[in-house]
Amino acid sequence: MQLTLFILLIFISLTSQASYGAEFAYHVPTENAFFQGRKEELSKVSSIFKAENIVALVGLPGIGKSALAQEFSWKNNDKYNVILKLECSGDIRAQLINFGRSWNQRCAPPLEKIPDNYLTLDMSLQILKSWIPESSEKILILLEDGDKFQEIKSILTTFKDKKDKFILMTSRSLNLECRKVHIEKLNRQDSIGLLEKFIEWPKDKLDKIAFLLGDYPLALTQAGVLIRAFPSMTPDEYQKLFEKKRSYLESLHQKVNKDTDEESINYKETVFATLALTFEDLKKKNLNAYNALTFLAFLHPNHIKEDTIKECAGLLGINKDLLHELIYDLLNSLYLTVDTKKGNNEVSIYQMHPLIQVALKESLPEGTKDEIQTSWVKYFCSRFSGGPHELEKFVSDRSDSYEHMKCLIENINTNQTNIQNSLELKIDLARVAVFSLADFEFGDKWAYEAEEAIKKGKKVNNFAKGRLYNILGNIILLSDTNKAIDLTLKGIALLEKVPHRNSKAEQLFALINNLPDYYSIQGNITHALKALKKAEPLLNDVNNLSYNCIFYSVYANMLMFQGQNEQALSLINQSLKKIQEGNLPEAPYLFVKISKAEILSRLGKFEDSLKLATLCHDELMKICNTDCDYKAVRLKIIIAANYLLKNDLGKGLKHITQAIENCNKLVNGSDKIFLQGWAHLVLGEIYEKKQNLLKAWREYRIAERIYDKITSVKEFDDISRLYSKLAIISAQKRRIDLTRKYLLLHIDHFGLNHPRTKDIILFLDKNELRVPW
């Protein structure tokens, strides 16, 4: 009877008064001066409220849900008669009783007030469930962590389809039967804007901190408060503390949080302390999900495929029947989010916020971290134990695994942990980074780190050491070709001592087959062909179409360098045949078609060559999208050479000029690769055909300078062409001394019976010039 009378009195008092215009605002905070961005999310809430009564802001703790709810109520306080806020994760019973008392004091006429001792929890709940949904007032209720308290959940059902009655709740779970707005990290511009409210740093410095903290609002706010408290702190110092001395940084955060009264600190706990509490909740709810999350935290957070989660479950011995429940709980708790679906099979890709990843690793004891890293190293090594090609195929099929392995190795590096086989994994990753993916930043770094570790006494097997010499040789190839060859020969010697294993022939072949390219840089085609002869018998043991394709392609290039273009064409066609027989993907073998285009051009089949070269260039641009690439430069020279053969000198000049410019960018303006010599040779031939002998002479001399610098042996057919051109132009200019010089150079390196030697002598005879012996 008392409860009914109480509700009736309040109803009469409120309906008899003028509109309150949010005069009753219980526990609603004032404007947040540190709120930043979120225009799209605010707009979504307003839009949903036009059609529905209940909206949930869902996201991780500290991601900005409460700040957004507060901002919405502040921006819209003139649209509601009543606004109240309840924090369901706190002492909700005490809040409800206090709410009832506040309501009674402020809303009931003096003669109709109910004494505080008559107000019970049931009365306050009845107001929320019965009076408020049925009143004529426009009302907004903010529920913090609205999914936490069962009594509050029952209130939601009374608000559905009630005019002018709205609930805006926050939740750390997706398991809610209402419209949801997912709150994620800030965009970078808003992250910088938030930091600017605390710190007067240049934008590039703020960008560095925002990147480090993953644009996580709570982390950004607390970093801003901390750095403002320590104004002498630099971005580099903060980054060092975050990455190397996090426990000390945590203590600083805790001290500053305790000492500040700013409303900007919604959480007095640090980010990592806040997240650690949620991990404990997950552990209690679903131990399998928690264990899987800790394992996934050592991989790349943006490339988690469903297959990766299955593999993780396999490492943990989790029954596959529990996988659906495991993924559901991780998604429902927002530790993982579904990013996108790619490919014909619509493979789900999951993401983990980087701060979740960091916090998880921080929460684990060192022994557990080592066990997890050891499990992943063992797992990845088992996937490509057969040799280099198996690793390349694995990475090609699962590019996400490459990112995971990178993340794993970097984590092992950072913590300087001694994980079995991690050095072998680092070497294998360096090899695929350098030879297959052109990821030189990481590949070079890992190779040098591995070399240093071995020098300090770290043991690896001879297979891994041989691969490391192979990588190091490739890295220093352009700066020290002799050393590159020595390292490769050293790797071959190591592997030849190893007892026979299935992968030995493949790894040995991979090393030997690199030598021809190395020797060709020196101009030493004879040694290059000898290396190929040594590699050829291994093809049967390797039994791999991909390696057959590579072998015939390299062999064809060496013959082409010697001017044996018909034989080179036959071999390059064999290489392409192997690609077709094995149904091999064409993209990795684009260089085979490029080689064919060049051979066709040197045979004078310029129409076929031009068509193929243009096609290859279009394919290449889809992959690398830059002309400052070795293959792109080579194609430009081939195309220019074909226009020269067609006598379309304008187009030839345009392409060869671009090739030289891009080649110079590729090698930073130094003379390092024979492509540069070939490019200037072709440009000289274009000028010669245009009858501009002065410019032709200049380009030929540039080509000569480059070849002299990079080749210790003069066996390139292009050098033969070059000496022939220089001898004949010298004769035309009546420079007998220079004619003699280049004729003798040609004889010394290519012989008296070489066709071009005879051409020079014939030219001199025809023009009644003395042969300058």
N, C-alpha and C positions, 0 to 999 in steps of 0.2 A: 504494500500500500504506500509506504514511504517513497519507494523508488518511482512508482507511477506518478505520485504527487510532485516529486522533484522534477521529473521530465516535463510534466504538464506546465509547471510554473516557469521553467526555462523557456519552453516553446512559446508561452503567452508573452513573456517579457521580450523575447527576441523579435517575434512577429509584429509586436506593437511598436517597435522602435524603428527609427530611420536606418537606412543601410549603413553598415559599419565601415565599408571601404577598407577591409583588412585591419579594422581596429582591434580585432582579437587575433593576435599573432603569438602563438605559444611556442617558446623555445626556438624561434626562427632567428638565425644569426643575421647580422647586418651585412652591408655590401662588402665583398671581398676585393680589396684593392689590388690583390695579386692574381686575380683571375685573368686567364689569357686564352684567346681563341675560342674554339668550339662553336663557331657560328652554325655549322652544318648540323651538329647534334642538337643545339637549341631549337633550330628550325624543325628538326624531325619530331621533337617532343610536342611542339605547338601543333604540328600537322596531325599527329596521331590523336591529340586531345580533341580535335574537331570531330572525330568519329568514334572515339572510345574513351572510357573513363580511367583506365589504369595503364600506366607505362612503367616499365622497369629499366633502369640504367644498369647494365651488367658489365663487369670487367674485373680485373685483378685489383687487389688492395693497393691503394696509393696511385691508381691510374687516373683519378680525377672525377669519380662518380659523385661524391658528396659536394665537391666544389661546383659541379654542373647543376645539381639539384638546387643548391643555394643560389646560384646565379639566376636560374629560371624563376625561383620564387621572388627574388629581388627585382628582376626586370618586370615581373607581372604582378607586383603586390597591389597595384591599383585595380586589378581585374577581379579580385576576390574579396569577399566580405570577411572570410575566416581563413587563416593559414596556420597550421600547426605542424610541428615536427616531433617525431618519436624515434629514439635510437634503440632499435630492437635487440642489439647485441649487448646493451647495458642492462641496468636494473629496470626492466620494462614495467614491472608492477609499481615501483615507486614513481616512475614517470607518469603512469596513467592516473594514479591518485593525485599527484601534483597538478596534472592537467585538469582533473575534475574540480579541484579546489580553485585553480586559476579561473576556470570557466565560471564557477559559482560566484567568485568575487567580482569579476569584471562584467559579467553579462546579466546577472539577475538583479532586478530592482531591490533597493535596500530592504524593503519590508518582506521580500520573498526569498532572501538568501537562506541557504541551508547551513547550519553549523558544520564546521569542518569535521567534527567527530562523527557526523552522520554519513559523510562521504566514504564510500567503500570502492574497492576495485571493480566490483560488479556494476556499480552505478556509472563509473567512468566508461567502462566497456559498453554499457547500454546506450550511453550518449553517442559513442562512436558508431554503434551498430544500428541503432533505431532512430534517434532524433536527427543526427546529421544527414543521413541519406534521404530522409523524408522532408527536411526543411526546405524553405524557399530561398535560403541563402546560397551564394556562390562560394564554394569551399574547396581548398587545396590542402591535402595532407601529404607531408613528406615522411616517408618511412625509410630510415637508414637500416640497411641489412634486413629488409622486410621479410625475407624468407626464413629468419632465424626463430621466430616465436609463433607457436601454433595459434594462440589467441588472435594474433594480428592477421594471420592467414584467413581466419574466418570472417574478418571484417571485409576483406576484398570482395567476397561474393555479394555483400549487401550494396556495393557501389556500382555493380555492373548495370549499365543502361540507365543510371540515375542522372537526371538533368542537372548540370552545373555542379556536379560533385566529382572531384578528381583526386586520384592518388598517384604520386610520383615516388617510386621506391627505388632504392639501390640494392644491388645483390651481387654476390661473388659466385653465383650459380646461374646456369642457363635453364635450370629445371623449374621454370615458372610458366603458368598458363595465362600469359598475357602478352601484349606487344612489347618487344624489347628493343632498346637502342644500345648497340655494342659500343662501349667506350674503349678506345685504343690509345696508343701513345700519341703525343702531339706531333704535328708536322714540324719540320725543322725550323721554319720561319717563326712559328709560335713558341717553340722551345727557346730560341734566341730572344724573342720578345719577353718571355718570362724571366730569363736570366738577367736581362737588361734592367728589370725592376729592382734587382739587388746589386748588380755589379757594373761598374763603368769600364768595361773592356772593349776592345775592337771586336767587330762581328766575327772575324775569323777565329779569334780566341774563344769566343762564346760557342761558335760552331764546333770547335774541338771538344769542349766539355759536353755539349748536347749529344754529339756522336758517341762519346765515351759512355754516357749514361742512357743511351738508347732512347732519348726523347721521353723519358719516364717522368711524369709531372712531379711526383713526390720526391724522387731523387734530385731533380733539377731545383726544386724549391729548397730542399735541405742543403744542397751544394751552394746555392745562392746565399742562404743565411750564414752558412759556415764561412764562405770566402769573404763576405762582408764583415764578419767578426774578426777575420785575419786578413786585413787588406794587403799585406805584403806577400801573400801567397800567389804564386804564378800558375798559369794553366799546366805547365810541365810538372810543377811540384804536386798539384792536385792529382794529375794523371799518375804520377809515380806512387803516391800514397794509395790511390785506388787499385793499382795493379800489383804493387809489391808489398805495401804495408797496410792492408785493409783493416786489420784489427785496431791499429792505432787510429786510422781514419774514423772507424766506428766510435771509438772513445771520444774523439773530438766532436763528432756529430751529437753524441749523447749529452755531452757537457753543454754545447751551444743550445740544443733543444730544451734542456732543463732551465737554462738561464734566460731564455727569451719568452716574452709574453705575447708575441705576435700571433694574430689570428691566422697568419699564413701557414703556421704549423698545425695542421689538422691532426697529424700523427706525431706524438712525442717520441714514439719508437722510430728507430732508423728503418730504412727500406729493408735491409737484410733481416733485421729482427722481426719486422712485420711479416715478411714472406716466410721466415722460418716457422712461425706459428701456424701458418696455413699448411706448410708441409707436414707438420705433426697431425693436423686434422685429416689430411689425405692419407697418411700412414694408418691412422685408426680406421678410416672408412674402407680403404682398399689398398692393402699392403703391396699387392702385385702392381697396381698402378703407380704407387710411389717408387717401387724398385725400378720399374721400367723408366720412369721419369729421370731418376738419377743416372741410369745408363745412357739415356738419350742426351743428357746434359753435357756429355763429353764429345758430342758430334756437332755438326754445323746446325745452328738453330733454324735456318730458313729452308732446309732441303730434306725434311723428314718425310719420306714416302711411307705409305702403308706397309710396303715390303720391309722397310727398315725397322718398323715397330714389330713386325713379325719376327725378324731376325733377332731383335733385342729380346723378345719373349723366349725365343729358342735358346739364347745364351743363358737366360735365367731359369730355364726349365719350366716355363709357364705353359700350362695346357692351352692348346690353340682354341679350345671351346670357350676359354675365358677372355680371349682377345677382344671380342666385341664389347664386353663389359669394361675392360681395361681402357680401351680408347674412349668409350662413352664417358667414363668418369674423368678422364684427363681433359676432354673437351668441355664437359659440363662444368668443371671447376675452372675452366679458362686457362689451364696451364698450357694447353695446345689450342691453336686455332687452325681451321681449315683455310688455307690460303687460296688455292685454285685447283683446277683439275686440268691436266694436260694430256695430250696424245689421244689416239683413237680409243684406247681402253679407259679413258677418263680416270687416270690414277690420281688418288687424293694426295695432295701435298700439305703437310702440316708445318706450322711455325711455332717456335717457342721464343718468348721475349728474351733478349740477351741478359737482362738483369735477373730473370728467373734462372737462367742457366748459371750465372755467376753465383747467385744466392744458394742454389742447390749444391754446387761444388764446395762453397764455403761451409755448408752445414755438415759435410761428411768428414769423418776422421781420415787421416792420411792413409792408413792401411786400406780402407775401403776404396779410396780414390785409386790407389795402386792396383787393387784387384780389378776394378772396372776397366782401367786403361789396359791392363795386361790382357783381359778378355777380348777387348776390341782389337788390339794389335794381333793377337793370335787368330782372331776371326778373319781380319782383312788379309793377313799373310796366307791363310789357307785358301783364299779365293784365287790366287794367281801363283801358286807354287811351281807351276810348270815352266816359267820363263818370261822373258820380256814381252813376247807377243800376247801371252795370256793376260798379262797386266794391262797392256794397251787395249785389248778387247774388253776387259772388265770395265775399264774407265770409260771406253767408248759407249758400252751398253748402259753403264750406270754412272753418269756424270755426277750425280749426287754423292756417290761414294767417294769420289775424288775430293769433294769439298769436306766430307766427313773425315777423311784421312788427314787432310791438311789441318783441320781443326784439332784433331787428336795429337798430331805431331807438335803443333804449336803449343798445346797445353803441356805436353811432356817437356818441351824446351823451357817453358816458363817456370815450371815447378822443379826442373832439373832432377826429375825422378829417373831411377834406373829400372827401366822396363825391358824385360827380355824380348829380343828381336825388334825392338823399336828402331835401332840404328839401321837394320836391314830394310825395314819399312821406309825409313827416311830416304835411303839410297834408291829404293825402287820408285818412290814418289818423285825424287829428283830426276830420275831417268825419264819417266813419262812426262814430267813437266817440261823438260828441255827438248826431248826428241819428238813428242807427239802433240803437246798442247801449246808450245811456245810460251809457257808461263815462266819466263826466265827469272823474274824477281824471286820467286820461291825456289825454283829449281837450282839456280846458282847458289842461293843462300844455303839450302840444305846440303848441297854437295860439299861446299867448303866447310860447313859445320861437321859433316861426317868425316871429312879428311882430317880435321883437327882432332876429333874424338879418337880416331885410329892412331894418330901420332902420340896421343896421350896414353895409349895402351889399351883402348877399348877393342875387344876382339870381335871380328866378324868373319864369316866363312869366305873362302876364296871366290865363290860365285859373286857375292855381294861386293867384294873388293875389286874384282874384275869389272863389274858394272860401274863402280865408282870411277875407276880410271877412264872408262869410256866416256862418262859424263864430263869429267874434268877436262879431258882432251877436247871435247866439243866446245866447252865454255871458253877455253883460251885459244881456240883455233885461229881466229883472225889476228890476235895479238902476238902469238908465238906458235907458228905452225910446227916448227921442229919439236917443241915440247909436247904439242898435241899428239904428234906421231909417236914420240917416245912413250907417252902415257898409254896410248892404245896398244902398242907392242908389249908393254909391261903387263897390261890386262890380259892380252892373248897368252903370254907366257904363263901367267897364273892359272888360267883356265885349262891350258894343255896339260898341266900337272895333276888336275883333279881327276879322280876315277870317273869312269863313264856313268853318266846319268842321262835320263831322257831329255833334260833341258840343257845339257852341256853343249850339244851341237848347235842349238838355237842361239845360245848366248855367245858362243865362239863365232858363229856366223855374223851376228850383229856387230861384234867388234871388228872382225876382218873386213866386213863390207863397208865400214866407214872409212877405211884407209884410202880407197881410190879417190874419194872427195878431198881428203887431206893432201894427198900427193898432187892432185890436180891443181890445188891452190899454188903449189910451188912450181907448177908447170911440168911436173915429172910424170908424164903419162905412162912411160915404160914401167915405173914402179907401181903405178895404179893398176895396170893390166896384170902385173904379176900377183898383186894382192887378190884380184878377182879370180885368177886361176887357182889360188889357194882356197878361196871361199867356195868355188864351184862344187867340189866333191861333197861338201857338207849339206848341199841342197837335198840330197836323198835322205840323209839322216833327219834333217829338219822336217821334211814332208809337210811343208806349209806353203800354200799357193801365194799367200801374201809376200812371203820372203822370196819366192821365185820371181814374182812381179818386180820387186825391188831390185833383185840381182840383175835381171835382164835390162832394166831401165838404166842402172848405173853403168853397166857394160856398154850399152848403146851410147851413152854420153861420152864415155872415154874414147870410143872409136870415132865419134863425131869430132871430138877435140883434135884427133889425128888427121881428120879430113876423110876418113873412110865412111862416107855418108850412106852408101848403099847397104853395107853390112850393118850400120847403125840402125837404119830403117827396118831391116829384117828383125833385129833383136827387139826394137821398141814395139813392133807388131806382136812379137811373142809375149811381151809383157802385158800388152792390152788383152791378148787372148786369154792369159791366165786370169785376168780380172773378170772377163766374161764367163770363163769356165767355172770359177768359184763363186760367181754372183756376188763379188766383193763390192762394198759401197764405193762409189766413184769419188766422193769428196776427198778422202785421204790420198787418192792416187791421181789427183789433178796434175801433179808434176810430171806424170808419165805422158799425158796428152800434151803438156807444154813442151816436153822434150821432142815429141813427134813433130809438133808445129815448127820447131827450130830446125830439125833435120830436113823436113820438107823444104823449108826456105833455102837451106844451104844446097839442096839438090836443084834449086831453081823452080820448084813447083809452088810458085808464090800464091796462086789462086787458092789451092787446097790449104796451104799454110796459113794464109790470111783468114780464111773462114774458120779454121780450127783455133787459131790464136784469139780471134775475137770472141768465139764461144767460151774459151777458157777464161778470158778476162772477165766476162759477164759472170761466170760461175765463181770466180775468185772474189769478186766484189761482194757477192752474197755472203761470203765467209768472213773476209777481213775488213771490207769496206774502207780500204786505204790503198793509195798507190805507192806509199812508202814501205813497200814490202818486196823481198827478194824476187818472189815469183812474178809480182806485178811489174817490176822493173824489167825482168827478163822478157816478159810478154810485150812490153812497149818496144823493146829493141827488135824483137822478132817482127812486130807489125811494121816498124820503120824500115827494116831491111826488105820486107816484101814490097812496100811502096817504092823503095829504091829500084827493085827489080822491075816493077811496073812502070818505072819512069815517072811516077807521080811524086815529084820531088818536094812539092809544097807540103803534102800530108806526111811524107817521110821526115822532113825537117821538123814539123810540129811534134811528132811522136818521139823522135830521138832527143829533142831538146827537153821534153817532159821527163824522159827516161833518165837523162843525165842529172837533171835537177833533183828528182826523187831518189836517185842512187846516192847523191851527195848527202841528202838528209839521212838516208839509211845508215851511212857509215860516218856521220858527223863530219863530213868534209875531208876525210883522210882517204888515202889510196890503199884499199884493203882487199878488194875483190876484182877478179878478172872481168866481171861484167862491165866495170868502168872502162877498162881498156877496149873491150869490144864495142861499147857505145860510142866512144870517140873515134874508133876505126870506121864505124858505119857513118858517123857524121862527116868524117873526112871524105868518104866515098861520095856522099851526097854533094858536098862542095866541089869535088873534082868533076862530077858529072855536070855541075852548073858552071864549069869552066873557071871556078874561083880557086886557082892553085895556091894562092897565098893562105887562104883559110883552110884549105885541105891540108897543106903542109903543117900548119899549126896544130890541127886536130890529130894528125898522124904522130907528131912529136909528143903530144900529151899522152896518146895511147902507148907510145914507146916508153915514156917515163914510168907509167903505171906498171906495164909488164916487167920492166927492169926492176922495179921496187918489190913486186910481189912474187916473181918467179925466179927460182934459182937455176932451173933447167928450161931451155927454150924448145918445147916440143908441141906447143899449140899450133894448129894449122892457121889460126888467126894471126899469129906472130909471123908466120911465113908470108901471109897476105900483106901484112904491115911492112915487112922489109922489102917486098917486091914493089909496093906502092912508093915507098921512100926512095928506092934506087931509081925508079923510072922518072919520078918528079925531079929528082936531083939531076938526072941526065937531061931532062927538058930545060932545066935552068942552067945547064952547062956547068954544073958543080961536079966535076969529075972526082974530086976528093970524097964527096959524100956518096956519089954513085959507087965508088970503089968500096967505101965503108959498108954500105948496106948489101952490096953484092957478096962481099966476103963474109958478112954476118950470116947471110942466108946459106952460103955454102958450108960454113962452120957448123951450123945447127941443123940444116936439112939436107945437105949433100949436094954434090955437083950434078947428080942425075935427077934431082927433084924437078918436076915439071915447071915450077915457077922460076927456078934457076935458069932453065932453058928459055923461059919467056923473057927474062931480063936481057939475056945475051942476044936473043932474037930481036928485041926492040932496039938495042944498040946497033946491031948490024943493019936493020932496016933504015935507021936514021943516020947511017954512015958515021956512027960514033965509035971511037976506039973502046974496046973492052978493057977496063982499067985493072989489069991483073997485078 
